[in-house]
Amino acid sequence: MLDLITWPMENGVGLPVFFDSAQEVGLGLYSTAVGSIIGEIFGLLFIVSMIIIFKRSRLTKQEK
């Protein structure tokens, strides 16, 4: 799913959906500087939120 979002569709070359002769797709998030920054910020926020969730779940298990 992440490849679909980030794969550039430049010069008609995209990410093949199934095999080489299939339709090619790509949204090209990393084709622009703004898209790169937004993608990296969301990725960082996702990782930080997962760390917080895992730490809280470990704390609640220790309390029981």
One Martini backbone bead per residue (centre of mass of N, CA, C, O) as a GRO file, in nm:
protein
   64
    1MET     BB    1   0.057   0.063  -0.020
    2LEU     BB    2   0.304   0.255  -0.002
    3ASP     BB    3   0.392   0.228  -0.297
    4LEU     BB    4   0.144   0.364  -0.421
    5ILE     BB    5   0.195   0.646  -0.287
    6THR     BB    6   0.522   0.682  -0.367
    7TRP     BB    7   0.514   0.611  -0.656
    8PRO     BB    8   0.621   0.720  -0.950
    9MET     BB    9   0.465   0.879  -1.257
   10GLU     BB   10   0.712   0.871  -1.474
   11ASN     BB   11   0.708   0.828  -1.806
   12GLY     BB   12   0.492   0.582  -1.766
   13VAL     BB   13   0.625   0.472  -1.494
   14GLY     BB   14   0.511   0.223  -1.280
   15LEU     BB   15   0.330   0.020  -1.073
   16PRO     BB   16   0.261  -0.294  -1.090
   17VAL     BB   17  -0.015  -0.469  -0.995
   18PHE     BB   18   0.078  -0.772  -1.094
   19PHE     BB   19   0.238  -0.757  -1.362
   20ASP     BB   20   0.416  -0.630  -1.621
   21SER     BB   21   0.136  -0.608  -1.811
   22ALA     BB   22   0.001  -0.434  -1.623
   23GLN     BB   23  -0.122  -0.196  -1.462
   24GLU     BB   24  -0.011   0.131  -1.374
   25VAL     BB   25   0.081   0.285  -1.061
   26GLY     BB   26   0.088   0.613  -0.888
   27LEU     BB   27   0.124   0.910  -0.677
   28GLY     BB   28   0.398   1.055  -0.597
   29LEU     BB   29   0.486   1.178  -0.312
   30TYR     BB   30   0.820   1.196  -0.365
   31SER     BB   31   0.824   1.421  -0.606
   32THR     BB   32   0.800   1.623  -0.369
   33ALA     BB   33   0.888   1.810  -0.101
   34VAL     BB   34   0.616   1.821   0.048
   35GLY     BB   35   0.554   1.517   0.032
   36SER     BB   36   0.803   1.424   0.189
   37ILE     BB   37   0.745   1.570   0.453
   38ILE     BB   38   0.467   1.451   0.509
   39GLY     BB   39   0.552   1.152   0.505
   40GLU     BB   40   0.762   1.171   0.736
   41ILE     BB   41   0.577   1.278   0.958
   42PHE     BB   42   0.371   1.043   0.956
   43GLY     BB   43   0.579   0.824   1.016
   44LEU     BB   44   0.676   0.936   1.287
   45LEU     BB   45   0.398   0.941   1.428
   46PHE     BB   46   0.349   0.638   1.406
   47ILE     BB   47   0.592   0.539   1.569
   48VAL     BB   48   0.536   0.697   1.830
   49SER     BB   49   0.251   0.579   1.881
   50MET     BB   50   0.341   0.281   1.904
   51ILE     BB   51   0.527   0.318   2.147
   52ILE     BB   52   0.312   0.425   2.341
   53ILE     BB   53   0.117   0.186   2.326
   54PHE     BB   54   0.317  -0.036   2.420
   55LYS     BB   55   0.389   0.093   2.694
   56ARG     BB   56   0.099   0.103   2.810
   57SER     BB   57   0.040  -0.203   2.788
   58ARG     BB   58   0.269  -0.291   2.980
   59LEU     BB   59   0.171  -0.134   3.230
   60THR     BB   60  -0.112  -0.270   3.259
   61LYS     BB   61   0.001  -0.562   3.293
   62GLN     BB   62   0.167  -0.502   3.558
   63GLU     BB   63  -0.081  -0.417   3.744
   64LYS     BB   64  -0.230  -0.712   3.734
   0.00000   0.00000   0.00000
